[in-house]
Each structure stands twice: as structure tokens, then as C-alpha cells.
Amino acid sequence: MIRIYNTLSQQKETFRPIEPGKVRMYVCGMTVYDYCHLGHARVLVAFDVITRYLRHRGYGVHYVRNITDIDDKILRRADENSEPYEQLTERMIQAMHEDEARLGVLPPSEEPRATAYIAEIIAMIHKLIAGGHAYAAGNGDVYFAVDSFDGYGKLSKKKLEDLLAGARVDVQEAKRSPADFALWKAAKAGEVSWPSPWGDGRPGWHIECSAMSTCCLGDTFDIHGGGPDLLFPHHENEIAQSECATGHTFVNTWMHAGAIRVNREKMSKSLGNFFTIREIMETYPAEVVRYFLVSSHYRSQVDYSEENLAEAGRTLTRLYHALRGVLPAKAADVPETEHDQRFAEAMDDDFNTAGAIAVLHAVANEINQHRRDGREEDAKRSAAVLVRLGGVLGLLQQDPEAFFQADTGSELNAEDIEALIQARADARKAKDFAEADRIRDTLLEKGIILDDSREGTSWRRA
């Protein structure tokens, strides 16, 4: 049985999907006004691993991850850039997809955009007003009445009276209570808008996800996930408006990834301490970045540093070293092993990727031992296990040589390196060992490591 930590109950629970053998999962995606940073990568990779493992265990997973393509931040950035907001969002969506692909993140089953669900959003707001859970204000806005939902705060464990204490309503707002939140925002002059019964405007942020998730997955679905900063108020507000609109439990299991921290502070655009995914991948191979994210439990906080990324590179390199020069046996010829069982035990325990990574290193050690003992067939079978289990985490699917020789901006390309290796071989053949050593040291200075063996000389980037 898979056990998942449910933020709602604050404990691990045995996972029982609504429909046996099938999982319906929704994850809050990006607001596309800028390039994705490492905090976004944490969420993307975490739920990619969760999806991969559920499928590995035989579940059919319908994974929906939305795109918020209309928002105050988007409109401000488009205005700053003097470009149409649609042009900005399309550019950022394309960049996001490029970053995901390099990180090995599989596309979701569906990727709905908020602007394609305006009619559904308006229909949900209608239901909330009719049920006495929302009201149209005199300024063209529509607000959700938080005090109309008795369960408000059940996810975040916040009490409404505590939220109201000391709060106030801005003089320009027409809220009845400070805790009420916008479902529909009246358009400002010249601002992009859609017609509605309450006047031209656009949806509030929270209602977008409620409309998209229920349209794609039904009134009640299995898993809802997202980043740690979304728990309150976004997910809390989703629960309130969704359950008031449908009359059903919104989500059975809530999952939240841990934050990326820099110098003990959460990485975020608002704090200005963020690093974009593409900036980091200019220095580190994409799979190293993925390994860095996967090697910690998805709920834990991760400390970003150059040293931690470098260590991730070193440990991933050890796994690829075990596969180097070994042709894995056909997967169909290698039945489930004790390693598979230990891997499943770790992942069944709330997707404990740190424990699963430890199993990968145990298999790599086994491969190395088989090779030292001259048991090449056993090494091939163990290599098949390593590739199989690595694939569940989105790792170790490259040819080892491609991994070792990937160019991350070195001044030497593969042809240059091969030419220097040949020059070194010629020098050694001529017994000019001083020249051979000079070439080796020159390559090392440029981050190229040579590995000599009976089969010849191979190379890798440091």
C-alpha cells in the first residue's frame, strides 16, 4: 500500500483512489510572466516523480497542471515590456516547456489555461451567488463571503476569527468582511477584460483553479498538489469556493512540496533571491539539477548552494560510472529483485526519494563488485535494474558517454578533446611522456578528466 502525507489531516494515510486503479491529480502550475526559477522546478520535478511512480505501480494517472495566463503580474510585466499580454504569456509558456523538457519532466495529461475557461468560471460564480456564498459589490467586483463556509481554515488550520483580528477593509474595496476574496475583478480603463453579468472584468486568481480542476477531473478528485506558499490562502480558498459550488468534498489528499531556500530564506521572485532554471543549467547539466531536487524528500526544504549542486553532480557521476562500459541486459530478462522491493518500500512511504536514491547506489556498488569479480553477465543484469529504477525517478536514461561528455559551456568541444587525446597517445607511443603529461594537465585545467584503461582512453567533463 502507498501511504501519502495528507496536509489536510497532517498525517500519512493509506492511498485509496476514488476509482480503483485510476488517479486524478491536479497541481497548480505557473503564472507565466517570467522565467521559471528553481522553486518552480522543485514542484515540477516532485510531481513528475509522483506521477512516474504511480504509473510504475500500475495506476492510470490523469495529471492536470494548469497555466495562469491572466493576472495582475502578467499585465504589469506586459505593460513594462510594451507588448501584448498574449505575446508575453506565449513566450513564457514556450520557455517553461523548454525548461521542463531539459529537466526530464513529462508533459501533464492536460494543461488548461485560465483564459480558456472564462465561461466555466462565470458559471461557478453564478452558483456561488445563488447559494448565498458570494455577492456582487457595487464597484463591479464579486467577492466570496468567507463566513458562509463553516469549514474555512480546515487545510491551513487557521481560525477565521484570528484572520479577522486586526484586519481591515481597504477604503477602495467594497468587501463586507476583510477575509472575503475576489472571484471577479472589474476591469480598469484600457485593461484586458471579458464581459460578465457584473460588468467587464476578469477572474480572480483562486476561482480559476476551482473551475479548471472540477471541469477536468470532476467535483471530487484524488490528489491536489502545489508549492508550499499556495497552502494559504490559495488552496484554502479553492476548498471554500469549490465545496460551496458543488456541495461535495473537493479533494481527498492534499500534497505540498517543500521550499527551496537560499541563505535560510525561501527562494522567490518577490525576495529577489531566485535563480532561473535556465541560468542554473548554463553551469550544471540538467540531469544534475534534477538529481539535486530528487535526492531530497519532496516535503523537505532544500538548501540551494553551489556546493550542494556540485555534490549532486559528483554523486550522479558515481552512478553513471557504474554503467559506463556495461551493456545492460534486456529488461524483460531481469525479473524483480530485492533492490526493486526495497525501492518500492521507500517510494510507498510517501514517495521517499532519498531512500530510493540509496537503493540506486546499492545497485551501482553491486555492478562495480561484479565487474571486479569478472562476472560480466551479473553486471549486465544489475545494470538493467539500475536503469529500470533510475527511470522511475527520471534519472540514468542517457548513454553514460553522453552524460560524461555533455558540453556545459567549456571552451573545448568534443572534436578538440579527441584531437588532444590522440596527440597524447602519439606522444606516449613516441615515449615523449613529458608531452603526454603536459596534454593531460592542460585538459585537466580545462575541466576534462581522462580515464585510461586496457580498452583505451575515455574522457569526461568534471
C-alpha positions as CSV (number, residue, x, y, z in Angstrom):
1,M,0.0,0.0,0.0
2,I,1.2,3.5,-0.8
3,R,1.0,5.9,2.1
4,I,0.9,9.7,1.5
5,Y,1.2,12.6,3.9
6,N,-2.1,14.5,3.6
7,T,-1.7,18.2,4.5
8,L,-5.4,18.2,5.4
9,S,-5.1,15.6,8.1
10,Q,-1.5,16.3,8.8
11,Q,-0.6,12.6,8.8
12,K,0.3,9.8,6.5
13,E,-2.7,7.9,5.1
14,T,-3.1,4.8,3.0
15,F,-3.9,6.0,-0.5
16,R,-7.2,4.7,-1.8
17,P,-8.2,6.4,-5.1
18,I,-11.8,7.1,-5.8
19,E,-11.8,4.8,-8.8
20,P,-9.7,1.7,-8.3
21,G,-6.6,1.7,-10.4
22,K,-7.0,5.3,-11.6
23,V,-5.7,8.5,-10.1
24,R,-7.0,12.0,-10.8
25,M,-4.4,14.6,-9.8
26,Y,-4.3,18.4,-10.1
27,V,-1.3,20.6,-9.5
28,C,-1.2,24.4,-9.5
29,G,1.1,25.4,-12.3
30,M,2.9,28.6,-13.3
31,T,1.7,32.2,-13.5
32,V,3.6,32.9,-16.8
33,Y,5.0,36.4,-16.5
34,D,8.7,35.4,-16.1
35,Y,11.1,32.5,-16.5
36,C,10.7,29.6,-14.1
37,H,13.0,29.6,-11.1
38,L,14.4,26.7,-9.1
39,G,11.5,26.8,-6.7
40,H,9.2,26.1,-9.6
41,A,11.5,23.3,-10.7
42,R,11.1,21.7,-7.3
43,V,7.3,21.5,-7.8
44,L,7.5,20.4,-11.4
45,V,10.1,17.6,-10.7
46,A,8.4,16.5,-7.4
47,F,5.0,15.8,-9.0
48,D,6.7,14.4,-12.1
49,V,8.3,11.8,-9.9
50,I,5.0,11.1,-8.1
51,T,3.2,10.6,-11.5
52,R,6.0,8.4,-12.8
53,Y,5.9,6.2,-9.6
54,L,2.1,5.9,-9.6
55,R,2.2,4.7,-13.2
56,H,5.1,2.4,-12.4
57,R,2.8,0.8,-9.7
58,G,0.2,0.3,-12.3
59,Y,-2.1,3.2,-11.8
60,G,-3.6,5.1,-14.7
61,V,-2.8,8.7,-13.8
62,H,-4.8,11.7,-15.3
63,Y,-2.5,14.5,-14.3
64,V,-3.8,18.1,-14.8
65,R,-1.5,21.1,-14.3
66,N,-2.9,24.5,-15.1
67,I,-1.4,27.7,-16.5
68,T,-2.4,31.1,-15.1
69,D,-2.2,33.3,-18.2
70,I,-4.1,36.3,-16.9
71,D,-3.1,38.0,-13.7
72,D,-2.0,41.4,-12.3
73,K,1.7,40.4,-12.5
74,I,1.2,39.4,-16.2
75,L,-0.5,42.7,-17.0
76,R,2.2,44.8,-15.2
77,R,5.0,42.9,-16.9
78,A,3.4,43.2,-20.4
79,D,2.9,47.0,-19.8
80,E,6.6,47.3,-18.7
81,N,7.6,45.5,-21.9
82,S,5.2,47.4,-24.1
83,E,3.9,44.2,-25.5
84,P,0.5,42.5,-25.7
85,Y,0.0,40.3,-22.7
86,E,-0.8,37.3,-25.0
87,Q,2.7,37.7,-26.6
88,L,4.3,37.7,-23.1
89,T,2.4,34.6,-21.9
90,E,3.1,32.6,-25.1
91,R,6.8,33.4,-24.8
92,M,7.0,32.4,-21.2
93,I,4.9,29.2,-21.8
94,Q,7.3,28.2,-24.5
95,A,10.3,28.8,-22.2
96,M,8.6,26.8,-19.4
97,H,8.1,23.9,-21.7
98,E,11.8,24.1,-22.8
99,D,13.0,24.1,-19.2
100,E,10.7,21.2,-18.3
101,A,11.9,19.1,-21.3
102,R,15.5,19.6,-20.3
103,L,14.7,18.6,-16.7
104,G,13.1,15.4,-18.0
105,V,9.6,16.5,-16.8
106,L,6.9,14.6,-18.7
107,P,4.0,16.7,-20.1
108,P,0.8,16.6,-18.0
109,S,-2.2,14.8,-19.3
110,E,-3.9,18.2,-19.6
111,E,-2.6,21.7,-19.3
112,P,-5.7,24.0,-19.2
113,R,-5.2,27.8,-19.4
114,A,-7.3,30.2,-17.3
115,T,-8.3,32.3,-20.3
116,A,-9.9,29.3,-22.0
117,Y,-12.2,28.7,-19.0
118,I,-13.9,32.1,-18.6
119,A,-17.4,30.7,-19.3
120,E,-16.9,28.0,-16.7
121,I,-15.5,30.5,-14.2
122,I,-18.6,32.8,-14.7
123,A,-20.9,29.8,-14.3
124,M,-19.3,28.8,-11.0
125,I,-19.5,32.4,-9.7
126,H,-23.2,32.3,-10.6
127,K,-23.7,29.2,-8.4
128,L,-21.9,30.8,-5.5
129,I,-24.0,33.9,-5.6
130,A,-27.2,31.8,-6.0
131,G,-26.2,29.8,-2.9
132,G,-25.6,32.8,-0.8
133,H,-21.8,32.3,-0.7
134,A,-20.8,35.3,-2.9
135,Y,-22.1,38.8,-3.6
136,A,-21.7,41.4,-6.3
137,A,-20.2,44.6,-4.9
138,G,-21.2,48.0,-6.2
139,N,-17.9,48.5,-7.9
140,G,-18.2,45.7,-10.4
141,D,-16.2,43.2,-8.3
142,V,-17.7,39.9,-7.0
143,Y,-16.5,38.5,-3.6
144,F,-16.7,35.2,-1.9
145,A,-18.2,35.5,1.6
146,V,-15.8,33.5,3.8
147,D,-18.1,33.4,6.8
148,S,-20.7,31.5,4.7
149,F,-18.4,28.4,4.7
150,D,-18.2,26.7,8.1
151,G,-15.1,24.7,7.1
152,Y,-12.9,27.7,6.3
153,G,-9.4,27.2,7.6
154,K,-9.5,23.3,7.7
155,L,-6.5,23.0,5.5
156,S,-4.2,25.7,6.9
157,K,-5.6,25.2,10.5
158,K,-6.2,29.0,10.7
159,K,-9.2,30.3,12.5
160,L,-11.4,32.9,10.8
161,E,-11.6,35.0,14.0
162,D,-7.8,35.1,14.1
163,L,-7.7,36.2,10.5
164,L,-10.2,38.9,11.1
165,A,-8.4,40.2,14.2
166,G,-6.7,43.4,13.3
167,A,-7.6,43.2,9.6
168,R,-9.3,46.0,7.8
169,V,-11.0,46.6,4.5
170,D,-9.3,48.9,2.1
171,V,-11.4,52.1,1.7
172,Q,-11.4,51.5,-2.1
173,E,-12.8,48.0,-1.7
174,A,-16.5,47.0,-1.4
175,K,-15.9,43.9,0.7
176,R,-18.4,43.0,3.5
177,S,-15.5,41.4,5.5
178,P,-11.7,41.8,5.3
179,A,-11.4,38.0,4.8
180,D,-13.6,37.9,1.7
181,F,-11.7,37.4,-1.5
182,A,-12.3,38.4,-5.2
183,L,-14.0,36.0,-7.6
184,W,-14.3,38.6,-10.3
185,K,-12.4,41.8,-10.7
186,A,-13.9,44.8,-12.6
187,A,-11.7,45.9,-15.4
188,K,-9.7,49.1,-15.2
189,A,-9.7,51.5,-18.1
190,G,-7.9,50.0,-21.1
191,E,-7.3,46.7,-19.3
192,V,-8.0,43.4,-21.0
193,S,-11.4,42.1,-19.9
194,W,-14.3,39.7,-20.7
195,P,-18.0,40.5,-20.5
196,S,-19.9,39.2,-17.5
197,P,-23.3,39.7,-15.8
198,W,-21.4,42.0,-13.3
199,G,-19.7,44.1,-15.9
200,D,-16.5,43.7,-17.9
201,G,-13.6,42.2,-15.9
202,R,-11.5,39.2,-15.4
203,P,-11.5,36.3,-12.9
204,G,-9.8,36.3,-9.5
205,W,-6.8,34.0,-9.1
206,H,-8.4,31.4,-6.8
207,I,-11.6,30.8,-8.8
208,E,-9.5,29.8,-11.9
209,C,-8.2,26.7,-10.3
210,S,-11.5,25.6,-8.9
211,A,-13.2,25.9,-12.3
212,M,-10.4,24.2,-14.2
213,S,-9.9,21.3,-11.8
214,T,-13.5,20.4,-11.5
215,C,-14.1,20.7,-15.2
216,C,-11.1,18.4,-16.0
217,L,-11.4,16.0,-13.0
218,G,-14.9,16.2,-11.6
219,D,-16.3,17.7,-8.4
220,T,-14.1,15.4,-6.2
221,F,-10.7,14.1,-7.2
222,D,-7.9,12.2,-5.5
223,I,-4.8,14.5,-5.2
224,H,-4.3,18.2,-5.3
225,G,-0.7,19.5,-5.1
226,G,1.4,22.6,-5.3
227,G,4.1,24.6,-3.7
228,P,4.3,25.5,0.0
229,D,3.3,29.1,-0.5
230,L,0.0,28.1,-2.0
231,L,-1.4,26.3,1.1
232,F,-2.9,29.6,2.3
233,P,-4.7,31.4,1.1
234,H,-4.9,29.9,-2.4
235,H,-5.7,26.3,-1.6
236,E,-7.8,27.2,1.4
237,N,-9.9,29.5,-0.9
238,E,-10.1,26.8,-3.5
239,I,-11.7,24.4,-1.0
240,A,-14.2,27.0,0.2
241,Q,-15.5,28.1,-3.2
242,S,-15.4,24.6,-4.7
243,E,-17.3,22.8,-1.9
244,C,-19.8,25.7,-1.7
245,A,-20.4,25.5,-5.5
246,T,-20.6,21.7,-5.8
247,G,-21.8,20.6,-2.4
248,H,-19.2,17.8,-2.5
249,T,-15.8,17.2,-0.9
250,F,-13.3,18.9,-3.2
251,V,-10.1,16.9,-2.8
252,N,-9.2,13.8,-0.7
253,T,-5.4,14.2,-0.5
254,W,-3.5,17.5,-0.4
255,M,0.2,17.4,-1.1
256,H,2.7,20.3,-0.8
257,A,6.3,20.3,-1.9
258,G,9.0,21.9,0.3
259,A,10.5,25.3,-0.4
260,I,13.9,26.0,-1.9
261,R,15.9,28.1,0.5
262,V,18.9,30.5,-0.1
263,N,20.7,31.7,3.0
264,R,17.8,30.5,5.2
265,E,15.2,32.4,3.2
266,K,12.6,31.0,0.8
267,M,13.6,31.4,-2.8
268,S,11.1,33.7,-4.5
269,K,10.8,36.4,-7.1
270,S,9.3,38.8,-4.5
271,L,12.5,38.5,-2.4
272,G,14.8,38.8,-5.4
273,N,16.9,35.9,-4.4
274,F,15.8,33.5,-7.1
275,F,17.8,31.7,-9.8
276,T,16.1,30.7,-13.0
277,I,16.2,27.2,-14.2
278,R,17.9,28.2,-17.4
279,E,20.6,30.2,-15.5
280,I,21.5,27.2,-13.4
281,M,21.6,24.9,-16.4
282,E,24.1,27.1,-18.1
283,T,26.6,25.8,-15.5
284,Y,25.2,22.4,-14.4
285,P,23.8,19.6,-16.7
286,A,20.0,19.4,-16.5
287,E,20.2,15.9,-15.0
288,V,22.4,17.1,-12.2
289,V,19.8,19.7,-11.3
290,R,17.1,17.1,-11.4
291,Y,19.2,14.7,-9.2
292,F,19.7,17.6,-6.7
293,L,16.0,18.1,-6.5
294,V,15.1,14.3,-6.4
295,S,17.7,13.4,-3.8
296,S,15.7,15.1,-1.0
297,H,12.2,14.1,0.1
298,Y,9.6,16.2,-1.7
299,R,8.2,17.7,1.5
300,S,11.6,18.8,2.9
301,Q,13.2,22.2,2.5
302,V,16.2,22.2,0.2
303,D,19.1,24.5,0.6
304,Y,20.4,25.8,-2.7
305,S,24.2,26.4,-2.9
306,E,26.9,25.9,-5.5
307,E,28.5,23.2,-3.2
308,N,25.2,21.2,-2.9
309,L,24.8,21.3,-6.7
310,A,28.4,20.2,-7.2
311,E,27.9,17.4,-4.7
312,A,24.8,16.3,-6.6
313,G,27.0,16.2,-9.8
314,R,29.6,14.1,-8.0
315,T,27.1,11.5,-6.7
316,L,25.2,11.2,-10.0
317,T,28.6,10.8,-11.7
318,R,29.2,7.7,-9.5
319,L,26.0,6.1,-10.7
320,Y,26.9,6.7,-14.3
321,H,30.4,5.4,-13.7
322,A,28.8,2.1,-12.7
323,L,27.0,2.0,-16.0
324,R,30.0,3.1,-18.1
325,G,31.2,0.3,-20.4
326,V,28.3,-2.1,-19.4
327,L,25.6,-3.0,-21.8
328,P,22.5,-3.6,-19.6
329,A,20.6,-6.8,-20.1
330,K,17.2,-6.7,-21.7
331,A,14.7,-5.5,-19.0
332,A,12.4,-8.4,-19.9
333,D,15.2,-10.9,-19.0
334,V,15.7,-9.4,-15.5
335,P,12.9,-10.3,-13.0
336,E,12.1,-8.2,-9.9
337,T,15.0,-8.2,-7.4
338,E,15.4,-7.4,-3.8
339,H,16.5,-4.0,-4.9
340,D,13.2,-3.4,-6.7
341,Q,11.4,-4.4,-3.4
342,R,13.5,-2.0,-1.3
343,F,12.9,0.7,-3.9
344,A,9.2,0.2,-3.7
345,E,9.2,0.2,0.1
346,A,10.9,3.6,0.1
347,M,8.6,5.1,-2.5
348,D,5.5,3.6,-1.0
349,D,6.3,5.5,2.2
350,D,5.2,9.0,1.0
351,F,7.4,8.9,-2.1
352,N,10.7,8.8,-0.1
353,T,13.1,9.5,-3.0
354,A,16.0,9.9,-0.6
355,G,15.6,6.2,0.4
356,A,15.0,5.3,-3.3
357,I,18.3,7.0,-4.2
358,A,20.1,5.0,-1.6
359,V,18.9,1.8,-3.4
360,L,20.3,3.1,-6.7
361,H,23.7,3.5,-5.1
362,A,23.5,0.0,-3.6
363,V,22.8,-1.4,-7.1
364,A,25.7,0.7,-8.5
365,N,28.0,-0.8,-5.8
366,E,26.8,-4.3,-6.9
367,I,27.7,-3.6,-10.5
368,N,31.2,-2.5,-9.6
369,Q,31.7,-5.6,-7.4
370,H,30.5,-7.9,-10.2
371,R,33.0,-6.3,-12.6
372,R,35.8,-6.6,-10.2
373,D,35.0,-10.3,-9.8
374,G,34.9,-10.7,-13.6
375,R,31.1,-11.5,-13.6
376,E,30.1,-9.5,-16.6
377,E,26.7,-11.1,-17.1
378,D,25.8,-10.4,-13.5
379,A,27.0,-6.8,-14.0
380,K,24.7,-6.5,-17.1
381,R,21.7,-7.7,-15.1
382,S,22.4,-5.4,-12.3
383,A,22.8,-2.5,-14.8
384,A,19.4,-3.3,-16.1
385,V,18.0,-3.0,-12.6
386,L,19.8,0.4,-12.1
387,V,18.4,1.8,-15.4
388,R,14.9,0.5,-14.6
389,L,14.7,2.0,-11.2
390,G,16.5,5.2,-12.2
391,G,13.9,5.7,-14.9
392,V,11.1,5.8,-12.3
393,L,12.9,8.9,-10.9
394,G,13.6,10.3,-14.3
395,L,17.3,9.5,-14.0
396,L,20.1,7.4,-15.7
397,Q,18.4,7.2,-19.1
398,Q,21.3,8.8,-21.0
399,D,24.1,6.9,-22.6
400,P,26.9,7.2,-20.0
401,E,29.2,8.7,-22.6
402,A,26.6,11.4,-23.5
403,F,26.4,12.3,-19.8
404,F,30.1,12.5,-19.2
405,Q,30.8,14.5,-22.4
406,A,27.8,16.9,-22.3
407,D,29.0,20.4,-23.1
408,T,28.0,22.9,-20.4
409,G,29.9,25.8,-21.9
410,S,33.6,24.6,-22.0
411,E,35.9,26.3,-24.4
412,L,36.8,22.8,-25.8
413,N,34.3,20.9,-27.9
414,A,34.4,17.1,-28.4
415,E,36.5,17.3,-31.5
416,D,39.1,19.4,-29.8
417,I,39.3,17.0,-26.9
418,E,39.5,13.9,-29.1
419,A,42.4,15.6,-31.1
420,L,44.3,16.3,-27.9
421,I,43.8,12.7,-26.7
422,Q,45.1,11.4,-30.0
423,A,48.1,13.8,-29.7
424,R,48.7,12.4,-26.2
425,A,48.5,8.9,-27.4
426,D,51.1,9.7,-30.2
427,A,53.4,11.3,-27.6
428,R,53.2,8.2,-25.4
429,K,53.9,6.0,-28.3
430,A,57.0,8.0,-29.1
431,K,57.9,7.8,-25.4
432,D,57.6,11.6,-25.0
433,F,56.0,11.2,-21.6
434,A,56.6,14.9,-20.7
435,E,54.5,16.0,-23.6
436,A,51.8,13.4,-22.8
437,D,51.7,14.6,-19.2
438,R,51.5,18.2,-20.4
439,I,48.5,17.5,-22.6
440,R,46.8,15.6,-19.7
441,D,47.4,18.6,-17.4
442,T,46.1,21.0,-20.0
443,L,42.9,19.1,-20.4
444,L,42.5,18.8,-16.6
445,E,42.9,22.6,-16.3
446,K,40.0,23.0,-18.7
447,G,37.8,20.6,-16.8
448,I,38.4,17.5,-18.8
449,I,39.3,14.3,-17.0
450,L,41.0,11.3,-18.8
451,D,40.4,7.7,-17.8
452,D,43.0,5.2,-19.1
453,S,42.1,1.6,-19.3
454,R,43.0,-1.5,-21.3
455,E,40.4,-0.6,-23.8
456,G,41.9,2.9,-24.4
457,T,41.3,6.4,-23.1
458,S,37.9,7.8,-22.3
459,W,37.1,11.3,-21.1
460,R,34.6,13.2,-19.1
461,R,33.9,16.7,-18.1
462,A,34.5,17.5,-14.5
